[in-house]
Amino acid sequence: MQTQPLTSTDAVPRKSGITDAAPKELAKPMVSIRGLTKTYGRNGRAVTALKDISLSIRHGEFVALLGPSGVGKSTLLRCLNHLVPPTSGDVVIGGENLAKLSKRQLLAARTRIGMIFQESNLIGRLPVITNVLCGRLATLGALRALTYSFPRDDYDRAVRALRRAGLDDEELYLRRADRLSGGQKQRVGIARMLVQQPDLVLADEPIASLDVKMQATIMDLIRGIARDDGITVVMSLHQLQVARAYATRIIALSAGGVAFDGPPGDLSDSIVQDIFDIDDEGLISGAR
Ligand SMILES: Nc1ncnc2c1ncn2[C@@H]1O[C@H](COP(=O)(O)OP(=O)(O)OP(=O)(O)O)[C@@H](O)[C@H]1O
């Protein structure tokens, strides 16, 4: 692996996505889903995770996807970048219908869609900086990608991203990723997303493995970055209060369909009670 000395470049927020895009592009929805259905085959049995979902998400929205375990939140997020191909229906991102793209075009489209995962999905044996650089892999040729030979600019970008994600201590950058705390890992995952310079971020339960204090820190960080860079966020969550505090829009899933879609202020306790069971810790624990 190639490891270059680290520079001390200042963290400069990117003004892209909503700010860089031409007005015509902004008029189009960031995400448009039409008639999305996903059926998995399991042990010779069909499981329909999503049933005929249609919705649009505008540039700059912060959408919380709520619902009990198994309702289809991860499936919906993964259909949005075709990591899980829909059984039927269309997913249009920034005006591009993903089903109509060639493999190569789909890979290119995915470079503008960042992901943040519950367990951060870092490569434990690799140093922090290399994990962040992995967000640039799609921009390298095949040989460079195989040997993790990143250009100098990418190292500078990775350092800036780590700083924006709240990791200032350069000693950490060369540490193996599996030697970090849960909160540090999540910050590295956010830095890896940042170097992709995405327009859209899909976050799958990014705070589920963190303590309450770190949950707030990570949510503040993601919201701040999304606002500064004009990034659209779609995030699955189990915590009702977190969704109410951070999202500009809540979409609640129930039985594979949309049970509620609106601003947090419209999701009254009585609507919540009609849709979900909430446990003592405020987590959505089941469907009504
Ligand atoms: N690869 C798969 N093969 C078969 N069934 C699957 C697969 N992935 C998900 N499912 C099923 O699809 C349904 C929706 O699962 P999904 O993981 O999208 O739900 P979720 O709301 O994200 O759950 P959680 O909150 O537990 O992550 C579930 O019934 C699940 O068992």
The ligand as an ORCA input file, in Angstrom:
! r2SCAN-3c Opt
* xyz 0 1
  N     -31.510    -10.538      0.582
  C     -32.742    -10.840      1.044
  N     -33.318    -12.013      0.741
  C     -34.551    -12.322      1.169
  N     -35.313    -11.497      1.942
  C     -34.788    -10.315      2.276
  C     -33.466     -9.912      1.858
  N     -33.216     -8.666      2.351
  C     -34.313     -8.312      3.061
  N     -35.245     -9.284      3.010
  C     -36.581     -9.247      3.634
  O     -37.246     -8.067      3.176
  C     -37.980     -7.456      4.232
  C     -37.473     -6.026      4.430
  O     -36.123     -6.080      4.933
  P     -35.242     -4.770      5.192
  O     -33.903     -5.228      5.620
  O     -35.333     -3.888      4.008
  O     -36.038     -4.112      6.411
  P     -35.590     -2.948      7.414
  O     -36.796     -2.127      7.659
  O     -34.387     -2.257      6.893
  O     -35.194     -3.774      8.717
  P     -34.098     -3.385      9.860
  O     -34.617     -2.156     10.529
  O     -34.115     -4.605     10.753
  O     -32.779     -3.189      9.161
  C     -37.789     -8.353      5.454
  O     -38.887     -9.266      5.487
  C     -36.518     -9.106      5.153
  O     -36.484    -10.348      5.800
*
